[in-house]
Structures are given as structure tokens and as C-alpha cells.
Amino acid sequence: MDAQRLTQDELYARAAAEFGGALGRLASAYERDADRQRDLLQDIHFAIWRSFEHYRGLASLRTWIYRVAHNTAASHVLKDKRARISQWVDLDHIADAPDPSTTQDMLAETDTLTRLMALVHQLKPPDRQVMLLYLDGLDAKETGEITGLSPGAVATRIHRIKSILARRFSAPEGAST
């Protein structure tokens, strides 16, 4: 069915059904607190519904959804940053940051996914966005369409982030690399 023939509500219903799980994962990746996750997810769904007023099918539905969702989440994070002290670190400094599994609120969480997401949470929004899209299975070209980066820049960022994460995972608990 042609995207221009569907109404805003029909497009939203289709997108919510097809990408609802990914949107939930995205909200939890951007926001640790369960109440704030729900608020962010609601904001994302509203932004997606609103965006379909301008959707003409020039980008794939998947690309459109991810772009709107990530932009909404990034705006949420930036707004939150203004309200409290930032805990983000540059890619160059993440290797020197304390291992999140040793912080007070992370002591009980030891599985691999939790450690990975804790490290991803420390990234600045543009790097976090690239990594979350990678973890959600998008390739460099699709990620570039969403973020505005070239596919080469996306691949370079992913490679650097993966190298840092691999070093952090191979280091003994509590040790700095």
C-alpha cells in the first residue's frame, strides 16, 4: 500500500505494530529510570504520530521511524542534561571511566547486556545513537540516513566503540584499561 494513501493514524498504527518492540528498547537504552522510560516512549510515539503529517514515503518507513525516535530521544537527553550534571564521556575517555558495574546502583547487575548498556549510557548522544542503531541491526548506510553521517563515518564510530567496549569487557571487574 502506498504511504501517501494511508492516513496519519493508519501509518502510525502500522509503525507502532511493526516497530513497537524496537521503540521500547530504544527508550530503555536512553533512559534508565522506568518512569522516565515510559515518559520518553510516550513522547516518541507522539512524535512519530505527529511526523506522519509530513511523511511522503521518500524514506523507508523504518528509516523514518528510527530518525524520529532517535531525534526525540536525543532531545530528551539534551533537555535532561540541562537539568542535571552530565555523566557522559567522550569516546576517547570512556576507556578511562570507572566501570559502571562497580557503582553503587549497578552492583546487583552483572550480566553482559547490563554492562554493555551501562557503557552505552555513558556515551554522548550522537555516539549513543550510532551504537543503538548498530545494536538494533541497522547497517552503516541506514544509520547514516538517520544520523546525517556518511556511511564511512558511521563504520569508523562503530569500530572505535566496539574496540573500547571489547577492552572494557576483557578487563577484570573493577580494573581500568
Secondary structure per residue as TSV (DSSP state, phi and psi in degrees):
chain	resnum	aa	ss	phi	psi
A	1	M	-	360.0	135.7
A	2	D	-	-69.7	135.4
A	3	A	G	-61.5	-31.2
A	4	Q	G	-74.5	-18.2
A	5	R	G	-86.8	-17.8
A	6	L	S	-84.5	145.2
A	7	T	-	-77.7	168.3
A	8	Q	H	-56.9	-44.2
A	9	D	H	-66.4	-39.3
A	10	E	H	-67.4	-42.0
A	11	L	H	-62.2	-43.5
A	12	Y	H	-62.6	-45.7
A	13	A	H	-59.3	-42.7
A	14	R	H	-64.0	-44.9
A	15	A	H	-65.4	-43.1
A	16	A	H	-63.6	-40.5
A	17	A	H	-67.2	-42.9
A	18	E	H	-78.6	-35.0
A	19	F	H	-118.1	8.4
A	20	G	H	-55.0	-44.5
A	21	G	H	-63.1	-43.1
A	22	A	H	-65.4	-37.0
A	23	L	H	-66.9	-37.8
A	24	G	H	-63.6	-43.1
A	25	R	H	-64.0	-39.6
A	26	L	H	-62.3	-46.1
A	27	A	H	-61.2	-41.3
A	28	S	H	-71.9	-25.1
A	29	A	H	-76.2	-30.4
A	30	Y	H	-87.0	-25.3
A	31	E	-	-136.9	124.4
A	32	R	-	-80.1	-40.0
A	33	D	S	-69.7	129.5
A	34	A	H	-61.1	-41.2
A	35	D	H	-65.9	-41.7
A	36	R	H	-69.5	-31.5
A	37	Q	H	-61.7	-46.4
A	38	R	H	-62.4	-41.5
A	39	D	H	-62.8	-44.5
A	40	L	H	-63.4	-44.3
A	41	L	H	-61.3	-40.4
A	42	Q	H	-63.4	-42.9
A	43	D	H	-60.9	-41.0
A	44	I	H	-63.5	-47.6
A	45	H	H	-61.5	-41.1
A	46	F	H	-65.3	-42.7
A	47	A	H	-62.9	-39.1
A	48	I	H	-65.8	-47.7
A	49	W	H	-57.9	-47.3
A	50	R	H	-61.9	-37.0
A	51	S	H	-66.6	-24.7
A	52	F	T	-68.9	-10.8
A	53	E	T	-62.9	-28.2
A	54	H	S	-110.4	0.1
A	55	Y	-	-75.4	125.2
A	56	R	-	-118.6	5.6
A	57	G	S	81.7	11.9
A	58	L	S	-73.0	-31.0
A	59	A	S	-106.0	156.1
A	60	S	-	-64.1	155.6
A	61	L	H	-58.3	-41.2
A	62	R	H	-60.0	-48.9
A	63	T	H	-61.2	-43.9
A	64	W	H	-60.1	-48.5
A	65	I	H	-60.7	-48.6
A	66	Y	H	-64.3	-39.3
A	67	R	H	-62.9	-48.7
A	68	V	H	-63.5	-44.8
A	69	A	H	-64.0	-46.5
A	70	H	H	-68.9	-37.5
A	71	N	H	-64.4	-40.2
A	72	T	H	-65.0	-44.5
A	73	A	H	-65.4	-41.1
A	74	A	H	-63.9	-40.7
A	75	S	H	-63.1	-39.8
A	76	H	H	-59.8	-45.5
A	77	V	H	-66.2	-42.8
A	78	L	H	-65.2	-38.3
A	79	K	H	-64.4	-41.0
A	80	D	H	-66.3	-35.1
A	81	K	H	-61.0	-39.0
A	82	R	H	-66.0	-28.2
A	83	A	H	-84.4	-20.8
A	84	R	S	-145.7	169.8
A	85	I	-	-68.1	135.2
A	86	S	-	-72.9	140.9
A	87	Q	-	-116.4	15.2
A	88	W	-	-79.1	154.4
A	89	V	B	-133.0	152.8
A	90	D	-	-67.9	158.4
A	91	L	H	-54.9	-38.5
A	92	D	H	-66.0	-21.1
A	93	H	H	-108.0	-7.5
A	94	I	H	-63.9	-32.3
A	95	A	T	-64.6	-26.6
A	96	D	T	-92.6	-8.0
A	97	A	S	-72.1	150.9
A	98	P	-	-63.1	144.1
A	99	D	-	-63.7	120.9
A	100	P	G	-60.3	-22.5
A	101	S	G	-69.8	-11.4
A	102	T	G	-98.1	-6.5
A	103	T	S	-73.3	157.4
A	104	Q	G	-54.3	-46.6
A	105	D	G	-81.3	-1.2
A	106	M	G	-113.8	1.9
A	107	L	T	-57.5	-39.2
A	108	A	T	-77.7	-17.7
A	109	E	-	-96.3	108.9
A	110	T	-	-122.7	-6.9
A	111	D	S	-72.1	162.0
A	112	T	H	-60.0	-43.7
A	113	L	H	-63.4	-39.2
A	114	T	H	-64.1	-43.6
A	115	R	H	-63.2	-42.4
A	116	L	H	-61.2	-48.2
A	117	M	H	-66.6	-32.9
A	118	A	H	-63.8	-40.0
A	119	L	H	-68.8	-41.5
A	120	V	H	-63.1	-36.7
A	121	H	H	-61.6	-24.6
A	122	Q	H	-79.7	-15.9
A	123	L	B	-70.8	151.4
A	124	K	-	-66.3	154.8
A	125	P	H	-50.2	-43.8
A	126	P	H	-64.2	-39.4
A	127	D	H	-72.2	-37.7
A	128	R	H	-62.6	-43.1
A	129	Q	H	-60.4	-46.4
A	130	V	H	-60.6	-45.0
A	131	M	H	-67.7	-39.9
A	132	L	H	-65.4	-38.9
A	133	L	H	-65.5	-40.0
A	134	Y	H	-61.5	-47.3
A	135	L	H	-64.9	-24.4
A	136	D	T	-87.1	3.2
A	137	G	T	93.2	10.2
A	138	L	-	-81.8	145.5
A	139	D	-	-87.3	176.2
A	140	A	H	-61.8	-37.4
A	141	K	H	-65.7	-47.4
A	142	E	H	-63.4	-42.3
A	143	T	H	-63.0	-39.8
A	144	G	H	-62.3	-39.4
A	145	E	H	-62.8	-34.9
A	146	I	H	-78.6	-42.6
A	147	T	H	-92.2	-18.1
A	148	G	S	87.2	4.0
A	149	L	-	-88.9	158.2
A	150	S	-	-73.7	153.7
A	151	P	H	-56.9	-34.5
A	152	G	H	-65.7	-40.9
A	153	A	H	-66.2	-38.1
A	154	V	H	-62.8	-48.4
A	155	A	H	-60.6	-39.7
A	156	T	H	-64.3	-45.8
A	157	R	H	-61.6	-44.8
A	158	I	H	-61.0	-43.9
A	159	H	H	-60.8	-45.7
A	160	R	H	-64.1	-44.3
A	161	I	H	-64.4	-45.3
A	162	K	H	-61.0	-39.7
A	163	S	H	-62.5	-44.6
A	164	I	H	-64.5	-45.9
A	165	L	H	-62.9	-39.8
A	166	A	H	-62.1	-42.7
A	167	R	H	-63.1	-42.1
A	168	R	H	-65.9	-37.8
A	169	F	H	-72.8	-29.9
A	170	S	H	-83.6	-15.5
A	171	A	S	-73.9	145.8
A	172	P	-	-59.9	149.7
A	173	E	T	-51.2	131.2
A	174	G	T	84.2	-7.0
A	175	A	-	-91.1	147.2
A	176	S	-	-94.6	144.9
A	177	T	-	-112.7	360.0
